[in-house]
């Protein structure tokens, strides 16, 4: 294998000690996720926090306000849940961030973790529902999806299929199990099936046809109630319906809001907590099922990361904006207040975002403080996914680029969520190249408006954003002065061969087939095809254990850069698709900013 130039780690990014202190403080500030609680013991909660310097699982006893770190692993832990009685904590145990592993369980009060279910093979997680008497768990491997349900405490296979799928929801009385599947061949637009948990007999099926997915959110929280809350897209955007799976009748919920919807139940099963997303910001609402009345909950302007209704009717939610760091808040009869504030100083604030529409493309712009009108060196920070979107939320990563004097432009290109089904699915059959057209349109606007210095425009992204970064450097070489690609797809054919099966299924749905069936299309959409056209310096950051954008295909791309003596650097780290270690994140960010400054001669 070719020896590649390794990116140096700068000792500091800023000469000003206060600026250096400020950017590091944003990353090291202690943060927490929205807590979940045990169904029958709501005083017992779990959350994920970076308080130890690594993102790990914590238990919180609300009655005593005691907090306990549950997991302690070198590369962190993100997935955990509680048993209904609050006596056990389940968490997912993978190897060095590779996402492949199994569930373990330990006592809530602390103790040794042990394998949760003997007889369930390792895999990529495909859903978990922990009931009082039954447990449903899914795992994905190269052979497809397997789902087990416990009977008398022993797991038995209830579903096996070569296609992607997973556990969606277990009914409150644990009689019914909803699963998601893609037996029709399109994992991006799944169907739903409801089984009897006792024997796997099919109770009901629902599929809306080609190009229209269904997601089973949750069964009613009332025991014996067979209603399943479902997300559908029959009218070209994500909306809600309630499906009585035993009667096989449904009620579509018509809500007059312009964006897309997500929801969960209030605990009495009589109302829904609605999260409404529109133009990169979110609002919260309560919907009364019987009357159809929609009321708005008073939350700050910005983005709500998650929300849940407590048994007493209070609503807990996580929130941030581009300007203000994240917080976990509670909205109750007493008003709106911070619920969970970890010890230590909060992250310093940053700059707000402004909205720009270039044709149909929505972009979000942040300018450095006291920078003037421009033209400015500009980072086009391209989100991953592709089925995700940039929102008006706080980002320590964005803030360091602003502190370094760069304007930051986010582009919600075709393929992004939040703008309707047609926008999200517009990249089908031509992924990558379609998104680049939208990025180019916003780049043109940024230069013509005087915001961006055309000689100092940087393309930057991770995962799908890293893929688009490498593709843009080869397809649009005259637009970009430098590129920063984190955990990217670099050689699409080799990536397909090595990646986890759920992503292969995603790729087949996105491209319309496999590389064997569509070799020309995969070559046309692969950064490796255009590597000889890359003119700008590029840095690639890659995880050695990444199952999503594997290391071999990145090495193939770097070898081609090296063969033609193109200017590039690489940074490899011992983890998977990104890092949960705060110090590692700081290190990578410093490397990226330092590389870009050197590439631009700043």
C-alpha positions in Angstrom: 0.0 0.0 0.0 1.2 3.5 -0.8 2.5 5.6 2.1 0.4 8.7 2.4 1.3 12.1 3.8 -0.1 12.4 7.3 -1.8 15.6 8.4 0.1 17.4 11.2 -1.7 18.2 14.4 -1.4 21.9 15.2 -0.5 22.9 18.8 -3.0 25.8 18.6 -5.4 27.4 16.1 -5.5 30.9 17.4 -2.8 33.3 18.5 -5.3 35.0 20.8 -5.5 33.0 24.0 -9.2 33.9 24.5 -10.1 32.7 21.0 -8.2 29.5 21.6 -9.9 29.0 24.9 -13.3 29.7 23.4 -13.3 27.2 20.6 -12.1 24.4 22.8 -14.6 25.3 25.5 -17.5 24.7 23.0 -16.4 21.1 22.4 -15.5 20.3 26.0 -18.7 21.8 27.5 -20.7 19.0 29.1 -23.8 18.1 27.1 -26.6 15.7 27.6 -29.2 14.0 25.4 -33.0 14.1 26.0 -33.5 11.5 28.8 -35.8 8.5 28.5 -37.6 7.0 31.4 -38.9 3.6 32.5 -42.5 3.0 31.7 -43.6 1.8 35.2 -40.9 3.7 37.1 -40.7 7.2 35.5 -38.4 8.5 38.2 -35.7 6.3 36.6 -34.1 7.7 33.5 -31.2 7.3 31.1 -29.4 9.8 29.0 -26.1 10.0 27.0 -23.5 12.6 27.9 -19.9 13.6 27.1 -19.3 14.5 30.8 -16.4 12.0 31.0 -14.8 13.2 27.8 -16.4 10.3 25.9 -20.1 10.0 25.0 -21.4 7.4 27.4 -24.7 6.2 29.0 -25.8 7.7 32.3 -28.5 6.7 34.8 -30.5 9.4 36.5 -32.7 8.7 39.5 -35.0 11.7 39.5 -36.3 11.0 43.1 -32.8 11.4 44.6 -31.2 13.4 41.8 -28.4 10.8 41.7 -26.4 10.4 38.4 -24.3 7.3 37.6 -22.1 6.7 34.6 -23.2 3.3 33.3 -20.8 2.6 30.4 -17.1 3.3 30.1 -15.6 2.2 26.8 -12.7 3.6 24.8 -14.8 4.6 21.8 -18.0 5.4 23.7 -21.6 4.2 23.7 -24.7 5.8 22.3 -27.5 3.2 22.3 -29.3 2.2 25.5 -32.8 1.7 26.9 -34.6 0.7 30.2 -36.8 -2.2 31.1 -40.4 -1.2 31.9 -39.9 -1.7 35.6 -36.6 0.4 35.5 -34.6 -2.5 37.0 -32.4 -3.2 34.0 -30.4 -1.1 31.6 -29.8 -2.5 28.1 -26.9 -1.1 26.0 -25.4 -2.0 22.7 -21.9 -3.4 22.8 -19.9 -3.1 19.5 -16.2 -3.3 18.9 -14.2 -0.1 18.5 -17.1 1.8 16.9 -17.7 -0.7 14.2 -21.5 -0.9 15.0 -21.5 -4.7 14.9 -22.2 -6.4 18.2 -25.0 -7.4 20.6 -27.1 -6.1 23.5 -25.9 -6.5 27.1 -27.9 -5.8 30.2 -27.0 -4.7 33.7 -28.8 -3.7 36.9 -30.0 -0.1 37.1 -28.3 0.4 40.4 -25.0 -0.9 39.0 -23.3 -4.2 38.6 -21.8 -6.5 36.0 -23.0 -6.4 32.5 -23.9 -9.7 30.8 -25.2 -10.8 27.4 -28.8 -9.9 27.3 -30.1 -12.8 25.1 -28.3 -16.0 24.7 -28.9 -17.5 21.2 -29.1 -14.1 19.4 -26.2 -13.7 17.0 -24.2 -10.6 16.6 -25.1 -8.1 13.9 -25.9 -4.5 13.2 -28.8 -3.3 15.4 -32.2 -3.6 13.7 -34.5 -2.5 16.5 -35.2 -3.4 20.1 -38.4 -3.4 22.1 -38.1 -4.4 25.8 -41.4 -5.4 27.4 -42.3 -6.8 30.8 -42.7 -10.4 29.6 -41.5 -10.3 26.0 -38.5 -8.8 24.2 -38.2 -8.3 20.4 -34.8 -7.7 18.9 -33.5 -7.4 15.4 -30.0 -7.9 13.9 -28.7 -7.3 10.4 -25.9 -9.1 8.7 -24.7 -9.8 5.2 -27.4 -12.5 5.1 -30.2 -10.1 5.7 -32.4 -9.4 8.7 -33.4 -11.7 11.6 -35.9 -10.8 14.3 -36.3 -12.8 17.6 -39.1 -12.6 20.2 -38.7 -14.2 23.6 -41.1 -16.8 24.8 -40.7 -17.9 28.4 -37.5 -15.9 28.5 -35.9 -17.7 25.5 -35.5 -15.9 22.1 -37.1 -17.6 19.1 -36.8 -16.5 15.5 -40.0 -14.9 14.3 -38.8 -13.3 11.0 -35.9 -13.9 8.6 -35.5 -12.2 5.2 -32.6 -11.4 2.9 -33.9 -7.8 2.7 -33.4 -4.9 5.1 -35.9 -4.6 8.0 -36.3 -4.3 11.7 -38.4 -4.1 14.9 -40.7 -1.1 14.9 -43.0 -1.4 17.9 -44.4 -3.8 20.5 -47.9 -3.2 21.7 -48.4 -2.2 25.3 -49.9 -5.6 26.2 -47.1 -7.3 24.3 -49.5 -9.2 22.0 -48.6 -7.5 18.8 -45.3 -6.7 17.1 -44.9 -4.3 14.2 -42.0 -4.8 11.9 -40.6 -2.7 9.1 -39.5 -4.6 5.9 -38.4 -4.1 2.4 -39.4 -7.3 0.8 -40.5 -5.3 -2.2 -36.9 -4.4 -2.8 -36.8 -0.7 -1.6 -35.4 -0.1 1.8 -35.8 3.6 1.4 -39.6 3.3 1.3 -40.4 0.5 3.8 -43.6 -1.4 4.3 -45.2 -2.5 7.7 -46.3 -5.9 8.9 -47.9 -6.7 12.2 -47.4 -10.1 13.7 -48.7 -11.9 16.7 -45.9 -12.0 19.2 -46.9 -15.4 20.4 -46.5 -17.3 17.2 -45.5 -14.9 14.4 -48.9 -15.1 12.6 -49.6 -12.2 10.4 -52.2 -9.8 11.7 -52.1 -7.0 9.1 -50.0 -5.6 6.3 -49.7 -2.1 5.0 -47.7 -0.8 2.0 -48.5 2.4 0.1 -46.8 1.3 -3.1 -43.7 2.3 -5.0 -41.9 5.4 -3.7 -44.1 5.8 -0.6 -42.7 4.6 2.7 -44.4 3.8 6.0 -42.7 4.0 9.4 -44.3 2.5 12.5 -43.7 5.0 15.3 -45.4 3.4 18.3 -48.4 1.5 19.5 -50.8 3.3 21.7 -49.6 3.5 25.3 -52.8 1.9 26.6 -52.8 -1.8 27.2 -55.2 -3.7 24.9 -55.3 -0.8 22.4 -54.2 -2.1 18.9 -53.7 1.4 17.4 -50.4 2.0 15.8 -49.1 5.5 15.0 -47.7 5.6 11.5 -45.7 8.1 9.4 -46.8 8.1 5.8 -46.1 10.2 2.7 -49.2 9.8 0.5 -49.5 13.5 -0.3 -45.8 14.1 -1.0 -44.6 14.9 2.5 -44.3 13.1 5.9 -47.7 13.1 7.7 -49.4 10.9 10.3 -52.1 8.3 10.5 -53.4 6.0 13.2 -53.9 2.4 12.2 -56.1 0.0 14.1 -54.2 -3.1 13.1 -56.8 -5.6 14.4 -59.8 -4.0 12.6 -57.4 -3.0 9.8 -58.9 0.5 9.7 -57.0 3.7 9.6 -57.5 7.4 10.3 -55.4 9.9 8.5 -54.5 13.0 10.6 -54.9 16.2 8.6 -53.0 19.0 10.2 -52.8 22.4 8.4 -49.1 23.1 8.8 -46.7 23.7 5.9 -43.8 21.4 6.7 -43.4 17.8 7.7 -44.5 16.0 10.8 -43.3 13.5 13.4 -45.1 12.6 16.6 -45.5 10.4 19.7 -48.3 9.6 22.0 -49.3 11.4 25.2 -49.4 8.7 27.9 -53.2 8.5 28.1 -53.4 7.6 24.4 -55.9 10.5 23.8 -53.5 13.1 22.2 -50.3 13.3 20.2 -47.2 15.3 20.7 -46.4 16.7 17.3 -43.0 17.9 16.1 -43.4 20.1 13.0 -40.3 20.8 10.8 -40.4 23.6 8.3 -37.4 25.4 6.6 -34.8 24.1 9.1 -36.7 25.0 12.3 -39.1 23.1 14.4 -42.2 23.8 16.6 -44.1 21.6 19.1 -47.8 21.0 19.2 -50.5 19.0 21.0 -53.1 17.3 18.9 -56.3 16.1 20.5 -57.4 12.9 18.7 -61.1 13.1 19.5 -61.7 16.7 18.6 -58.9 17.3 16.1 -57.8 20.4 18.0 -54.2 21.5 17.5 -52.5 23.7 20.1 -49.0 25.2 19.9 -46.6 24.8 22.7 -44.5 27.8 23.4 -40.9 26.9 22.7 -37.9 29.1 21.6 -37.1 29.6 17.9 -34.6 27.1 16.7 -34.5 23.3 16.4 -36.0 20.7 18.7 -33.9 17.5 18.7 -36.4 15.3 20.5 -39.5 15.5 22.7 -41.6 13.3 25.0 -44.7 13.7 27.1 -44.4 12.6 30.8 -47.2 10.8 32.7 -48.1 14.1 34.4 -48.5 15.8 31.1 -45.3 17.8 31.1 -43.3 17.9 27.9 -39.6 17.4 28.0 -37.6 18.4 24.9 -34.0 19.1 23.7 -33.5 22.4 21.9 -30.8 24.6 20.5 -30.3 27.3 17.9 -27.2 28.3 15.8 -26.6 31.1 18.3 -27.4 29.3 21.6 -26.0 26.0 22.9 -28.2 23.0 23.4 -30.4 22.5 26.5 -32.8 19.9 27.8 -36.0 21.7 28.9 -39.4 20.9 30.4 -42.7 22.6 29.6 -45.3 22.2 32.3 -48.1 24.1 34.0 -45.4 25.9 35.9 -43.8 27.2 32.7 -40.7 26.4 30.6 -37.4 25.8 32.4 -34.2 23.9 32.0 -34.6 20.3 33.1 -31.1 18.9 33.1 -28.0 21.0 33.3 -24.7 19.1 33.5 -22.0 20.6 35.8 -19.4 23.0 34.4 -19.6 26.0 32.2 -22.0 26.1 29.2 -20.5 26.4 25.7 -19.9 29.9 24.5 -22.5 31.2 22.1 -22.0 31.6 18.4 -23.4 33.4 15.4 -27.0 33.2 14.1 -28.0 31.9 10.7 -29.8 33.6 7.9 -32.0 32.0 5.3 -31.3 32.2 1.6 -33.3 30.7 -1.3 -31.5 30.1 -4.6 -34.3 29.0 -6.8 -35.8 26.1 -4.9 -32.7 25.4 -2.9 -32.7 26.5 0.8 -29.3 27.5 2.2 -28.3 28.7 5.7 -25.6 31.3 6.1 -23.5 32.2 9.1 -21.0 35.1 9.0 -18.0 35.7 11.3 -18.5 38.3 14.0 -17.4 41.8 12.8 -16.3 40.4 9.4 -18.0 43.0 7.2 -19.9 42.3 4.1 -17.2 40.3 2.3 -16.0 38.8 0.1 -14.9 36.3 2.7 -13.2 32.9 2.7 -16.1 30.6 2.7 -16.7 27.0 3.8 -19.5 25.2 2.1 -20.4 22.7 4.9 -22.3 19.8 3.2 -24.4 17.6 5.4 -24.4 13.8 5.4 -27.2 11.4 5.0 -28.1 12.2 2.3 -31.5 11.9 3.9 -30.9 14.6 6.6 -30.9 18.3 6.6 -29.0 21.3 8.1 -31.0 23.1 10.7 -30.9 26.2 12.9 -29.1 24.3 15.6 -25.9 24.9 17.6 -22.7 23.5 16.2 -19.3 23.8 17.9 -17.8 22.7 14.6 -19.5 25.5 12.7 -18.4 28.0 15.3 -14.7 27.3 15.1 -14.8 28.0 11.3 -16.6 31.3 12.0 -14.0 32.1 14.7 -11.3 31.4 12.1 -12.7 34.1 9.8 -14.7 31.9 7.4 -18.3 32.4 6.4 -20.2 29.1 6.5 -22.8 28.1 4.0 -25.1 25.0 4.5 -27.0 23.7 1.5 -30.1 21.6 1.8 -29.6 20.1 -1.6 -32.1 17.7 -3.4 -31.9 14.6 -1.4 -32.4 16.4 1.9 -35.3 15.7 4.2 -37.8 18.3 5.4 -38.8 19.6 2.0 -41.2 16.9 0.8 -40.9 13.4 -0.7 -40.2 14.7 -4.3 -37.2 16.8 -3.1 -35.8 13.9 -1.0 -36.2 11.4 -3.8 -35.0 13.6 -6.6 -31.5 12.1 -6.4 -32.7 8.6 -7.3 -31.0 7.2 -10.4 -28.4 10.0 -10.3 -27.0 10.4 -6.8 -24.2 12.8 -6.1 -24.3 14.6 -9.4 -27.8 15.9 -8.7 -26.7 17.3 -5.4 -23.7 19.0 -6.9 -26.0 21.0 -9.2 -27.7 22.5 -6.2 -24.4 23.2 -4.4 -23.1 24.9 -7.6 -26.2 27.1 -7.7 -25.6 28.3 -4.1 -21.9 28.7 -4.8 -22.8 31.0 -7.7 -25.1 33.0 -5.5 -22.5 33.3 -2.8 -19.9 34.6 -5.2 -22.2 36.9 -7.1 -23.7 38.4 -3.9 -20.3 39.3 -2.6 -20.3 37.0 0.4 -17.7 34.5 -0.9 -14.2 35.1 -2.2 -14.2 32.9 -5.3 -10.5 32.2 -4.8 -11.1 30.9 -1.2 -14.2 28.7 -1.4 -13.8 25.4 0.5 -16.0 22.3 0.1 -16.3 20.3 3.3 -18.4 17.4 4.6 -18.5 14.1 6.3 -20.1 10.8 5.3 -22.4 11.6 2.4 -21.0 15.1 2.7 -17.5 13.7 2.4 -18.6 11.8 -0.7 -20.0 15.0 -2.2 -16.8 16.8 -1.3 -14.6 14.4 -3.2 -17.1 14.2 -6.1 -17.2 18.0 -6.3 -13.4 18.3 -6.3 -13.3 16.2 -9.4 -16.5 17.3 -11.2 -16.2 21.0 -10.3 -12.5 21.5 -10.0 -12.6 25.3 -10.8 -15.0 26.1 -8.0 -13.0 24.9 -5.1 -9.7 26.1 -3.5 -9.6 23.2 -1.0 -11.6 20.2 0.1 -12.1 18.5 3.5 -13.6 15.1 3.3 -14.5 13.1 6.5 -15.3 9.4 6.3 -16.3 9.6 2.6 -17.4 7.3 -0.1 -14.4 7.6 -2.4 -14.6 4.5 -4.7 -18.3 3.6 -4.9 -17.9 0.1 -6.3 -15.4 -0.9 -3.6 -17.5 0.8 -0.9 -20.5 -1.3 -1.9 -18.4 -4.5 -1.7 -17.2 -3.7 1.9 -20.0 -1.8 3.5 -22.7 -3.1 5.9 -25.6 -4.8 4.2 -28.3 -2.2 5.3 -26.3 0.4 3.3 -26.0 -1.9 0.3 -29.7 -2.2 0.4 -30.0 1.6 0.5 -27.6 1.9 -2.4 -29.6 -0.5 -4.5 -32.7 1.5 -3.8 -31.0 4.8 -4.5 -29.2 3.7 -7.8 -31.9 1.3 -9.0 -29.7 -1.8 -8.7 -26.3 -3.1 -7.7 -22.9 -2.2 -9.3 -23.1 -5.6 -11.2 -26.5 -4.5 -12.7 -25.6 -0.8 -13.2 -21.8 -0.6 -13.6 -21.8 2.5 -15.8 -24.0 4.5 -13.3 -21.9 3.6 -10.3 -18.8 4.7 -12.2 -20.4 7.9 -13.3 -21.3 8.7 -9.7 -18.1 7.6 -8.1 -15.4 10.2 -7.0 -12.7 7.8 -8.1 -13.8 8.3 -11.7 -12.8 12.0 -11.6 -9.8 11.7 -9.3 -7.4 12.8 -12.1 -9.3 16.1 -12.5 -8.8 17.1 -8.8 -6.7 20.3 -8.7 -7.3 21.6 -5.2 -5.5 20.3 -2.1 -7.6 17.8 -0.2 -7.5 16.2 3.3 -9.3 12.9 4.0 -10.2 11.8 7.5 -11.0 8.1 7.8 -12.0 5.6 10.6 -10.1 2.3 10.5 -13.3 0.4 11.6 -15.9 2.2 9.6 -18.7 -0.1 8.3 -20.4 2.6 6.4 -17.5 4.1 4.4 -14.9 1.4 4.7 -11.2 2.1 4.7 -10.1 0.1 1.6 -12.1 2.2 -0.9 -10.6 5.3 0.7 -7.1 3.9 0.2 -7.9 3.2 -3.5 -8.7 6.9 -3.9 -5.6 8.1 -2.0 -3.4 5.8 -4.0 -4.6 7.5 -7.2 -3.9 10.9 -5.8 -0.5 9.8 -4.8 0.3 8.3 -8.2 -0.2 11.7 -9.8 1.5 13.6 -7.0 -1.6 15.6 -6.2 -1.5 17.7 -3.0 -3.3 15.9 -0.3 -3.1 14.8 3.3 -4.8 12.0 5.3 -5.7 11.4 9.0 -6.7 7.9 10.1 -8.0 7.0 13.5 -9.0 3.9 15.4 -12.8 4.1 15.5 -15.7 3.8 13.1 -17.9 6.3 11.3 -16.8 9.3 13.4 -15.6 9.5 17.0 -17.5 9.7 20.3 -14.3 10.9 22.1 -14.2 14.6 22.7 -10.4 14.9 22.6 -10.4 13.1 19.2 -13.1 15.4 17.8 -11.1 18.5 18.9 -8.0 17.0 17.3 -9.7 16.3 14.0 -11.3 19.8 13.9 -7.9 21.4 14.5 -6.3 19.3 11.8 -9.1 20.3 9.3 -8.9 24.1 10.0 -5.1 24.1 10.0 -5.0 22.2 6.7 -7.5 24.6 5.1 -5.6 27.7 6.2 -2.3 26.3 4.9 -4.0 25.3 1.6 -5.4 28.8 1.2 -2.2 30.6 2.3 -4.0 32.2 5.3 
